[in-house]
Amino acid sequence: MNEIETDRYGSATYPEFIEAYARTCEVASTVLHYGEEPGDHPAIPEEERASMSLHEKIENTIQYLLNNCTPKSFIDKFEAPKKHP
């Protein structure tokens, strides 16, 4: 799709949006949380970030969006889901 000359990307269906989000996460390889506790993220080489699983990349971008795109009042009340044992 040519995003520059069309606005179709603004009217994507839900599956198209999810696919685009996952593809963006795959390419971006954003790392904000790496380890057992928030803040446990030593410098991670680009090669290692690129080899992370897609679900780890998606989790990291969700945390990034929470930190940068939501009001502080929401972040203060937000409790991250716990992983099942």
HUTAMO-V938664 format. One record per backbone hydrogen bond with DSSP energy under -0.5 kcal/mol. NH is the residue of the N-H (numbers start at 1). CO is the residue of the C=O. If there is no record, write none. Layout:
BEGIN
nh:co
NH:CO
NH:CO
END
This chain:
BEGIN
nh:co
3:1
6:2
10:7
11:8
12:9
17:13
18:14
19:15
20:16
21:17
22:18
23:19
24:20
25:21
26:22
27:23
28:24
29:25
32:30
40:37
41:39
45:43
49:45
50:46
51:47
52:49
57:53
58:54
59:55
60:56
61:57
62:58
63:59
64:60
65:61
66:62
67:63
68:64
69:65
70:66
74:71
75:71
76:72
77:73
78:74
END
